[in-house]
Amino acid sequence: MARAEQNSASGLFNVLRWLMLASIPLTVLLYAGSWNRLPERMATHFGASGEPNGWMARQDSLTLCLVLTAIIAIVGALVLSRVKQPDFLSWTGLGLLYFVLGTILWGTASIIGYNTTGRAVDPAPIVVIAVIAIGLSIVLGLLTRRGPEFSRASVFTTETHASPLFAFVMVIPCIVLALIATRTPVPIARVALGAGSFIMLGAAAMAGSGFHYLFSKSGLEIRTLGFRLRSIPAADIRSYTVDRWNALGGYGIRGIGDRRAYVWGNRGVRIQTAEGEVFLGHSEPKRIVRDLDRIVARPSPATNSGQGTQKALN
Protein backbone atom coordinates (compact mmCIF):
# COMPACT_ATOMS: atom_id res chain seq x y z
CA MET A 1 0.00 0.00 0.00
CA ALA A 2 2.81 2.41 0.95
CA ARG A 3 4.70 1.61 -2.27
CA ALA A 4 1.56 2.25 -4.34
CA GLU A 5 1.12 5.65 -2.65
CA GLN A 6 4.77 6.51 -3.32
CA ASN A 7 4.41 5.58 -6.99
CA SER A 8 1.23 7.64 -7.23
CA ALA A 9 2.95 10.66 -5.64
CA SER A 10 5.96 10.28 -7.96
CA GLY A 11 3.67 10.06 -10.99
CA LEU A 12 1.77 13.21 -10.02
CA PHE A 13 5.03 15.01 -9.27
CA ASN A 14 6.41 14.18 -12.72
CA VAL A 15 3.20 15.28 -14.45
CA LEU A 16 3.24 18.62 -12.64
CA ARG A 17 6.96 18.98 -13.29
CA TRP A 18 6.52 18.77 -17.06
CA LEU A 19 3.28 20.77 -16.96
CA MET A 20 5.41 23.82 -16.12
CA LEU A 21 6.43 23.88 -19.79
CA ALA A 22 2.86 24.97 -20.63
CA SER A 23 3.92 28.45 -19.47
CA ILE A 24 5.88 28.82 -22.74
CA PRO A 25 2.90 28.56 -25.16
CA LEU A 26 0.79 30.55 -22.66
CA THR A 27 3.24 33.44 -23.05
CA VAL A 28 2.86 33.27 -26.82
CA LEU A 29 -0.94 33.23 -26.51
CA LEU A 30 -0.93 36.31 -24.26
CA TYR A 31 0.97 38.31 -26.88
CA ALA A 32 -0.90 36.82 -29.84
CA GLY A 33 -4.27 37.88 -28.43
CA SER A 34 -3.22 41.55 -28.30
CA TRP A 35 -0.44 41.73 -30.89
CA ASN A 36 -2.21 44.07 -33.34
CA ARG A 37 -3.17 46.46 -30.53
CA LEU A 38 0.30 46.69 -29.03
CA PRO A 39 2.41 49.74 -29.95
CA GLU A 40 5.71 49.20 -31.79
CA ARG A 41 7.52 50.61 -28.75
CA MET A 42 6.14 49.24 -25.47
CA ALA A 43 6.50 50.27 -21.85
CA THR A 44 8.08 47.17 -20.31
CA HIS A 45 9.62 48.29 -17.03
CA PHE A 46 7.84 49.99 -14.15
CA GLY A 47 8.98 51.61 -10.93
CA ALA A 48 7.69 50.75 -7.48
CA SER A 49 4.96 53.38 -7.92
CA GLY A 50 3.69 51.63 -11.06
CA GLU A 51 4.89 54.34 -13.46
CA PRO A 52 6.78 53.17 -16.58
CA ASN A 53 10.50 53.90 -16.70
CA GLY A 54 11.71 51.56 -19.45
CA TRP A 55 10.64 50.79 -23.04
CA MET A 56 11.55 48.33 -25.80
CA ALA A 57 10.36 47.15 -29.20
CA ARG A 58 7.28 44.90 -29.30
CA GLN A 59 9.19 41.96 -30.79
CA ASP A 60 12.02 42.34 -28.26
CA SER A 61 9.49 42.30 -25.42
CA LEU A 62 8.02 39.02 -26.68
CA THR A 63 11.48 37.48 -27.10
CA LEU A 64 12.57 38.51 -23.60
CA CYS A 65 9.46 37.09 -21.93
CA LEU A 66 9.71 33.84 -23.93
CA VAL A 67 13.40 33.31 -23.17
CA LEU A 68 12.97 34.07 -19.46
CA THR A 69 9.95 31.77 -19.14
CA ALA A 70 11.59 28.97 -21.14
CA ILE A 71 14.82 29.05 -19.11
CA ILE A 72 13.03 28.84 -15.77
CA ALA A 73 10.53 26.18 -16.91
CA ILE A 74 13.06 23.94 -18.68
CA VAL A 75 15.85 24.22 -16.10
CA GLY A 76 13.34 23.76 -13.26
CA ALA A 77 11.89 20.63 -14.89
CA LEU A 78 15.36 19.16 -15.46
CA VAL A 79 16.53 19.89 -11.90
CA LEU A 80 13.40 18.31 -10.43
CA SER A 81 13.91 15.24 -12.63
CA ARG A 82 16.58 14.18 -10.11
CA VAL A 83 13.85 13.67 -7.50
CA LYS A 84 12.97 9.97 -7.37
CA GLN A 85 10.72 9.99 -4.30
CA PRO A 86 9.32 13.50 -3.75
CA ASP A 87 9.36 14.68 -0.17
CA PHE A 88 7.84 17.77 1.43
CA LEU A 89 10.74 19.98 0.38
CA SER A 90 10.52 18.72 -3.21
CA TRP A 91 6.84 19.67 -3.35
CA THR A 92 7.71 23.06 -1.86
CA GLY A 93 10.33 23.61 -4.56
CA LEU A 94 7.83 22.65 -7.25
CA GLY A 95 5.28 25.06 -5.79
CA LEU A 96 7.86 27.86 -5.69
CA LEU A 97 8.68 27.30 -9.38
CA TYR A 98 4.98 27.51 -10.23
CA PHE A 99 4.80 30.74 -8.25
CA VAL A 100 7.77 32.20 -10.16
CA LEU A 101 6.32 31.22 -13.53
CA GLY A 102 2.90 32.51 -12.48
CA THR A 103 4.50 35.81 -11.48
CA ILE A 104 6.15 36.11 -14.90
CA LEU A 105 2.84 35.40 -16.64
CA TRP A 106 1.12 37.96 -14.39
CA GLY A 107 3.82 40.49 -15.24
CA THR A 108 3.47 39.75 -18.95
CA ALA A 109 -0.32 40.19 -18.80
CA SER A 110 0.08 43.41 -16.80
CA ILE A 111 2.54 44.86 -19.34
CA ILE A 112 0.22 43.97 -22.22
CA GLY A 113 -2.74 45.44 -20.34
CA TYR A 114 -0.94 48.72 -19.70
CA ASN A 115 0.10 49.07 -23.33
CA THR A 116 -3.33 48.23 -24.76
CA THR A 117 -5.76 49.76 -22.27
CA GLY A 118 -3.62 51.98 -20.02
CA ARG A 119 -4.47 49.80 -17.01
CA ALA A 120 -2.13 50.68 -14.15
CA VAL A 121 0.46 48.13 -12.98
CA ASP A 122 0.38 47.58 -9.23
CA PRO A 123 3.38 45.49 -8.08
CA ALA A 124 2.47 45.63 -4.38
CA PRO A 125 0.43 42.39 -4.09
CA ILE A 126 2.97 40.25 -5.95
CA VAL A 127 5.88 41.69 -3.95
CA VAL A 128 4.18 40.87 -0.65
CA ILE A 129 3.34 37.34 -1.82
CA ALA A 130 6.91 36.85 -3.08
CA VAL A 131 8.43 37.86 0.27
CA ILE A 132 6.07 35.49 2.11
CA ALA A 133 6.75 32.63 -0.34
CA ILE A 134 10.53 32.98 -0.08
CA GLY A 135 10.36 33.17 3.71
CA LEU A 136 8.16 30.06 3.92
CA SER A 137 10.45 28.16 1.53
CA ILE A 138 13.48 28.91 3.69
CA VAL A 139 11.69 27.92 6.90
CA LEU A 140 10.29 24.71 5.42
CA GLY A 141 13.68 23.85 3.94
CA LEU A 142 15.28 24.13 7.37
CA LEU A 143 12.57 22.16 9.17
CA THR A 144 12.21 19.13 6.87
CA ARG A 145 14.12 15.83 6.98
CA ARG A 146 15.99 16.75 10.16
CA GLY A 147 15.98 13.28 11.72
CA PRO A 148 16.13 12.49 15.45
CA GLU A 149 18.08 14.69 17.86
CA PHE A 150 21.02 13.00 19.59
CA SER A 151 22.32 13.49 23.12
CA ARG A 152 25.10 16.06 23.24
CA ALA A 153 26.75 14.13 26.06
CA SER A 154 28.01 11.43 23.67
CA VAL A 155 29.68 13.83 21.21
CA PHE A 156 33.36 12.92 20.90
CA THR A 157 34.45 15.59 18.39
CA THR A 158 33.19 18.55 16.38
CA GLU A 159 34.37 19.75 12.98
CA THR A 160 33.60 23.18 11.50
CA HIS A 161 33.30 24.15 7.85
CA ALA A 162 33.04 27.92 7.34
CA SER A 163 33.95 30.54 4.75
CA PRO A 164 34.85 34.09 5.85
CA LEU A 165 35.21 34.97 2.15
CA PHE A 166 31.61 34.00 1.35
CA ALA A 167 30.46 35.86 4.46
CA PHE A 168 32.25 39.04 3.34
CA VAL A 169 30.90 38.75 -0.23
CA MET A 170 27.30 38.39 1.00
CA VAL A 171 27.57 41.27 3.47
CA ILE A 172 28.16 43.70 0.59
CA PRO A 173 24.73 43.25 -1.11
CA CYS A 174 23.18 43.14 2.35
CA ILE A 175 24.48 46.65 3.07
CA VAL A 176 23.63 47.91 -0.41
CA LEU A 177 20.03 46.67 -0.20
CA ALA A 178 19.61 48.16 3.28
CA LEU A 179 20.90 51.56 2.14
CA ILE A 180 18.63 51.57 -0.91
CA ALA A 181 15.66 50.59 1.29
CA THR A 182 16.21 53.57 3.59
CA ARG A 183 16.18 55.94 0.60
CA THR A 184 13.19 54.42 -1.22
CA PRO A 185 9.96 56.44 -0.74
CA VAL A 186 7.62 53.59 -1.75
CA PRO A 187 6.66 51.43 1.29
CA ILE A 188 6.26 48.16 -0.62
CA ALA A 189 9.70 48.60 -2.19
CA ARG A 190 11.20 49.14 1.26
CA VAL A 191 9.61 45.89 2.42
CA ALA A 192 11.04 43.93 -0.51
CA LEU A 193 14.51 45.46 -0.22
CA GLY A 194 14.53 45.05 3.56
CA ALA A 195 13.57 41.37 3.23
CA GLY A 196 16.33 40.84 0.69
CA SER A 197 18.86 42.52 2.97
CA PHE A 198 17.74 40.38 5.92
CA ILE A 199 18.08 37.16 3.89
CA MET A 200 21.60 38.12 2.75
CA LEU A 201 22.53 38.96 6.34
CA GLY A 202 21.38 35.50 7.45
CA ALA A 203 23.35 33.84 4.66
CA ALA A 204 26.46 35.84 5.57
CA ALA A 205 26.11 34.86 9.23
CA MET A 206 25.70 31.20 8.26
CA ALA A 207 28.82 31.29 6.05
CA GLY A 208 30.83 33.04 8.76
CA SER A 209 29.72 30.73 11.55
CA GLY A 210 29.90 27.70 9.27
CA PHE A 211 28.43 24.23 9.38
CA HIS A 212 29.23 22.36 12.57
CA TYR A 213 29.47 18.57 12.35
CA LEU A 214 28.96 16.84 15.71
CA PHE A 215 30.15 13.23 15.79
CA SER A 216 28.93 10.79 18.42
CA LYS A 217 28.35 7.06 18.74
CA SER A 218 24.69 7.78 17.95
CA GLY A 219 25.56 9.32 14.59
CA LEU A 220 26.30 12.62 12.89
CA GLU A 221 24.57 15.92 13.59
CA ILE A 222 24.83 18.98 11.33
CA ARG A 223 24.23 22.42 12.83
CA THR A 224 24.61 26.09 11.96
CA LEU A 225 24.07 29.20 14.09
CA GLY A 226 22.99 26.89 16.93
CA PHE A 227 20.21 25.34 14.82
CA ARG A 228 20.13 21.62 14.10
CA LEU A 229 19.84 21.10 10.35
CA ARG A 230 20.00 17.33 10.18
CA SER A 231 20.88 14.17 12.11
CA ILE A 232 22.10 10.94 10.51
CA PRO A 233 21.91 7.87 12.77
CA ALA A 234 25.01 5.67 12.72
CA ALA A 235 22.94 2.71 11.52
CA ASP A 236 21.84 4.70 8.43
CA ILE A 237 25.37 5.32 7.17
CA ARG A 238 26.07 2.97 4.25
CA SER A 239 29.34 4.27 2.79
CA TYR A 240 31.46 7.41 2.51
CA THR A 241 34.40 8.67 0.50
CA VAL A 242 36.45 11.82 -0.07
CA ASP A 243 35.14 13.69 -3.12
CA ARG A 244 35.17 17.01 -4.93
CA TRP A 245 32.23 19.42 -5.05
CA ASN A 246 31.24 20.90 -8.41
CA ALA A 247 31.00 24.69 -8.17
CA LEU A 248 28.06 24.59 -10.59
CA GLY A 249 26.06 22.96 -7.79
CA GLY A 250 26.26 26.19 -5.78
CA TYR A 251 27.18 26.71 -2.13
CA GLY A 252 25.44 26.77 1.21
CA ILE A 253 22.65 24.26 1.82
CA ARG A 254 22.04 22.57 -1.51
CA GLY A 255 20.09 19.66 -2.93
CA ILE A 256 16.57 18.42 -3.39
CA GLY A 257 14.86 15.06 -3.08
CA ASP A 258 17.16 12.48 -1.51
CA ARG A 259 20.32 14.58 -1.92
CA ARG A 260 21.64 17.27 0.41
CA ALA A 261 24.91 19.18 0.57
CA TYR A 262 26.32 21.48 3.23
CA VAL A 263 29.25 23.14 1.55
CA TRP A 264 31.22 26.38 1.30
CA GLY A 265 34.18 25.01 -0.68
CA ASN A 266 35.17 22.46 -3.31
CA ARG A 267 36.27 19.54 -1.12
CA GLY A 268 34.47 17.24 1.27
CA VAL A 269 33.06 13.80 1.94
CA ARG A 270 30.16 12.18 0.11
CA ILE A 271 28.06 9.97 2.41
CA GLN A 272 25.54 7.39 1.21
CA THR A 273 22.79 6.84 3.76
CA ALA A 274 19.62 4.80 4.01
CA GLU A 275 17.67 7.91 2.90
CA GLY A 276 19.95 9.14 0.13
CA GLU A 277 23.16 11.12 -0.26
CA VAL A 278 24.73 13.79 1.95
CA PHE A 279 27.79 15.85 1.03
CA LEU A 280 29.77 17.45 3.88
CA GLY A 281 32.09 20.22 2.78
CA HIS A 282 35.42 20.52 4.59
CA SER A 283 38.92 21.77 3.81
CA GLU A 284 40.41 18.60 5.34
CA PRO A 285 38.03 15.79 4.30
CA LYS A 286 40.30 13.06 5.72
CA ARG A 287 39.39 14.31 9.19
CA ILE A 288 35.71 13.80 8.40
CA VAL A 289 36.47 10.25 7.21
CA ARG A 290 38.39 9.58 10.42
CA ASP A 291 35.47 10.77 12.53
CA LEU A 292 32.99 8.72 10.50
CA ASP A 293 35.20 5.66 11.03
CA ARG A 294 34.78 6.14 14.76
CA ILE A 295 31.00 6.35 14.39
CA VAL A 296 30.68 3.12 12.42
CA ALA A 297 33.53 1.53 14.45
CA ARG A 298 35.09 -0.14 11.45
CA PRO A 299 38.88 0.38 11.27
CA SER A 300 40.33 -0.79 7.95
CA PRO A 301 43.15 -0.03 5.46
CA ALA A 302 40.73 2.33 3.70
CA THR A 303 40.24 4.13 7.02
CA ASN A 304 43.97 4.57 7.52
CA SER A 305 44.36 6.02 4.05
CA GLY A 306 41.72 8.62 4.83
CA GLN A 307 39.62 7.70 1.79
CA GLY A 308 36.70 6.04 3.60
CA THR A 309 34.95 3.08 2.06
CA GLN A 310 32.89 2.62 -1.06
CA LYS A 311 31.41 -0.64 0.25
CA ALA A 312 28.28 -1.11 2.29
CA LEU A 313 28.94 -1.04 6.01
CA ASN A 314 27.80 -3.95 8.14
KOLTI-469966 format. One line per field, with one value per residue (C-alpha): residue number from 1; z, y, x. Coordinates in steps of 0.02 Angstrom, whole numbers. Layout:
BEGIN
num = [NUM, ...]
pz = [Z, ...]
py = [Y, ...]
px = [X, ...]
END
This chain:
BEGIN
num = [1, 2, 3, 4, 5, 6, 7, 8, 9, 10, 11, 12, 13, 14, 15, 16, 17, 18, 19, 20, 21, 22, 23, 24, 25, 26, 27, 28, 29, 30, 31, 32, 33, 34, 35, 36, 37, 38, 39, 40, 41, 42, 43, 44, 45, 46, 47, 48, 49, 50, 51, 52, 53, 54, 55, 56, 57, 58, 59, 60, 61, 62, 63, 64, 65, 66, 67, 68, 69, 70, 71, 72, 73, 74, 75, 76, 77, 78, 79, 80, 81, 82, 83, 84, 85, 86, 87, 88, 89, 90, 91, 92, 93, 94, 95, 96, 97, 98, 99, 100, 101, 102, 103, 104, 105, 106, 107, 108, 109, 110, 111, 112, 113, 114, 115, 116, 117, 118, 119, 120, 121, 122, 123, 124, 125, 126, 127, 128, 129, 130, 131, 132, 133, 134, 135, 136, 137, 138, 139, 140, 141, 142, 143, 144, 145, 146, 147, 148, 149, 150, 151, 152, 153, 154, 155, 156, 157, 158, 159, 160, 161, 162, 163, 164, 165, 166, 167, 168, 169, 170, 171, 172, 173, 174, 175, 176, 177, 178, 179, 180, 181, 182, 183, 184, 185, 186, 187, 188, 189, 190, 191, 192, 193, 194, 195, 196, 197, 198, 199, 200, 201, 202, 203, 204, 205, 206, 207, 208, 209, 210, 211, 212, 213, 214, 215, 216, 217, 218, 219, 220, 221, 222, 223, 224, 225, 226, 227, 228, 229, 230, 231, 232, 233, 234, 235, 236, 237, 238, 239, 240, 241, 242, 243, 244, 245, 246, 247, 248, 249, 250, 251, 252, 253, 254, 255, 256, 257, 258, 259, 260, 261, 262, 263, 264, 265, 266, 267, 268, 269, 270, 271, 272, 273, 274, 275, 276, 277, 278, 279, 280, 281, 282, 283, 284, 285, 286, 287, 288, 289, 290, 291, 292, 293, 294, 295, 296, 297, 298, 299, 300, 301, 302, 303, 304, 305, 306, 307, 308, 309, 310, 311, 312, 313, 314]
pz = [0, 47, -113, -217, -132, -166, -350, -362, -282, -398, -550, -501, -463, -636, -722, -632, -665, -853, -848, -806, -989, -1032, -974, -1137, -1258, -1133, -1153, -1341, -1326, -1213, -1344, -1492, -1421, -1415, -1545, -1667, -1527, -1451, -1498, -1589, -1437, -1274, -1093, -1015, -852, -707, -547, -374, -396, -553, -673, -829, -835, -973, -1152, -1290, -1460, -1465, -1540, -1413, -1271, -1334, -1355, -1180, -1096, -1197, -1159, -973, -957, -1057, -956, -788, -845, -934, -805, -663, -744, -773, -595, -521, -632, -505, -375, -368, -215, -188, -8, 71, 19, -161, -168, -93, -228, -362, -289, -285, -469, -512, -412, -508, -677, -624, -574, -745, -832, -720, -762, -948, -940, -840, -967, -1111, -1017, -985, -1167, -1238, -1113, -1001, -851, -708, -649, -462, -404, -219, -205, -298, -198, -33, -91, -154, 14, 106, -17, -4, 185, 196, 77, 185, 345, 271, 197, 369, 458, 344, 349, 508, 586, 772, 893, 980, 1156, 1162, 1303, 1184, 1060, 1045, 920, 819, 649, 575, 392, 367, 238, 292, 107, 68, 223, 167, -11, 50, 174, 30, -56, 117, 154, -20, -10, 164, 107, -46, 65, 180, 30, -61, -37, -88, 64, -31, -109, 63, 121, -25, -11, 178, 161, 35, 148, 296, 194, 138, 317, 373, 233, 279, 462, 413, 302, 438, 578, 463, 469, 628, 617, 785, 789, 921, 937, 898, 730, 645, 680, 566, 641, 598, 704, 846, 741, 705, 518, 509, 606, 526, 638, 636, 576, 421, 358, 212, 139, 126, 25, -4, -156, -247, -253, -420, -408, -530, -390, -289, -106, 61, 91, -76, -146, -170, -154, -76, -96, 21, 28, 162, 78, 65, -34, -165, -56, 63, 97, 6, 120, 60, 188, 200, 145, 6, -13, 97, 51, 194, 139, 230, 190, 267, 215, 286, 459, 420, 361, 521, 627, 525, 551, 738, 720, 621, 722, 573, 563, 398, 273, 185, 351, 376, 202, 241, 90, 180, 103, -53, 13, 115, 300, 407]
py = [0, 121, 81, 112, 282, 325, 279, 382, 533, 514, 503, 660, 751, 709, 764, 931, 949, 939, 1039, 1191, 1194, 1249, 1422, 1441, 1428, 1527, 1672, 1663, 1662, 1815, 1915, 1841, 1894, 2078, 2087, 2203, 2323, 2334, 2487, 2460, 2530, 2462, 2514, 2359, 2414, 2499, 2581, 2538, 2669, 2581, 2717, 2658, 2695, 2578, 2540, 2417, 2358, 2245, 2098, 2117, 2115, 1951, 1874, 1926, 1854, 1692, 1665, 1704, 1588, 1449, 1453, 1442, 1309, 1197, 1211, 1188, 1031, 958, 994, 915, 762, 709, 683, 499, 500, 675, 734, 889, 999, 936, 984, 1153, 1180, 1133, 1253, 1393, 1365, 1375, 1537, 1610, 1561, 1625, 1790, 1805, 1770, 1898, 2024, 1987, 2009, 2171, 2243, 2198, 2272, 2436, 2454, 2411, 2488, 2599, 2490, 2534, 2407, 2379, 2274, 2281, 2119, 2012, 2085, 2043, 1867, 1842, 1893, 1774, 1632, 1649, 1658, 1503, 1408, 1446, 1396, 1235, 1192, 1206, 1108, 956, 791, 838, 664, 624, 735, 650, 674, 803, 707, 572, 691, 646, 779, 928, 987, 1159, 1207, 1396, 1527, 1704, 1748, 1700, 1793, 1952, 1938, 1919, 2063, 2185, 2163, 2157, 2333, 2396, 2334, 2408, 2578, 2578, 2530, 2679, 2797, 2721, 2822, 2680, 2571, 2408, 2430, 2457, 2295, 2196, 2273, 2253, 2069, 2042, 2126, 2019, 1858, 1906, 1948, 1775, 1692, 1792, 1743, 1560, 1564, 1652, 1536, 1385, 1211, 1118, 928, 842, 662, 540, 353, 389, 466, 631, 796, 949, 1121, 1304, 1460, 1344, 1267, 1081, 1055, 866, 709, 547, 394, 284, 135, 235, 266, 148, 213, 371, 433, 591, 684, 851, 971, 1045, 1234, 1230, 1148, 1309, 1336, 1339, 1213, 1128, 983, 921, 753, 624, 729, 863, 959, 1074, 1157, 1319, 1251, 1123, 977, 862, 690, 609, 498, 369, 342, 240, 395, 457, 556, 690, 792, 872, 1011, 1026, 1089, 930, 790, 653, 716, 690, 512, 479, 539, 436, 283, 307, 317, 156, 76, -7, 19, -39, -2, 116, 207, 228, 301, 431, 385, 302, 154, 131, -32, -56, -52, -197]
px = [0, 140, 235, 78, 56, 238, 221, 61, 147, 298, 183, 88, 251, 321, 160, 162, 348, 326, 164, 270, 321, 143, 196, 294, 145, 40, 162, 143, -47, -46, 49, -45, -213, -161, -22, -111, -159, 15, 121, 285, 376, 307, 325, 404, 481, 392, 449, 385, 248, 184, 244, 339, 525, 586, 532, 577, 518, 364, 460, 601, 475, 401, 574, 629, 473, 485, 670, 648, 497, 580, 741, 651, 527, 653, 793, 667, 594, 768, 827, 670, 696, 829, 693, 648, 536, 466, 468, 392, 537, 526, 342, 386, 517, 392, 264, 393, 434, 249, 240, 388, 316, 145, 225, 307, 142, 56, 191, 173, -16, 4, 127, 11, -137, -47, 5, -166, -288, -181, -224, -106, 23, 19, 169, 123, 22, 149, 294, 209, 167, 346, 421, 304, 338, 526, 518, 408, 522, 674, 584, 514, 684, 764, 628, 610, 706, 800, 799, 807, 904, 1051, 1116, 1255, 1337, 1400, 1484, 1668, 1722, 1659, 1719, 1680, 1665, 1652, 1698, 1742, 1760, 1580, 1523, 1612, 1545, 1365, 1379, 1408, 1237, 1159, 1224, 1182, 1001, 981, 1045, 931, 783, 811, 809, 659, 498, 381, 333, 313, 485, 560, 481, 552, 725, 726, 678, 817, 943, 887, 904, 1080, 1127, 1069, 1167, 1323, 1305, 1285, 1441, 1542, 1486, 1495, 1422, 1461, 1474, 1448, 1507, 1446, 1418, 1234, 1278, 1315, 1229, 1242, 1212, 1230, 1204, 1150, 1010, 1006, 992, 1000, 1044, 1105, 1096, 1251, 1147, 1092, 1269, 1304, 1467, 1573, 1720, 1822, 1757, 1758, 1611, 1562, 1550, 1403, 1303, 1313, 1359, 1272, 1132, 1102, 1004, 828, 743, 858, 1016, 1082, 1246, 1316, 1462, 1561, 1709, 1758, 1813, 1724, 1653, 1508, 1403, 1277, 1140, 981, 883, 998, 1158, 1236, 1389, 1488, 1604, 1771, 1946, 2021, 1902, 2015, 1969, 1785, 1823, 1920, 1774, 1649, 1760, 1739, 1550, 1534, 1676, 1755, 1944, 2016, 2157, 2036, 2012, 2198, 2218, 2086, 1981, 1835, 1748, 1644, 1570, 1414, 1447, 1390]
END
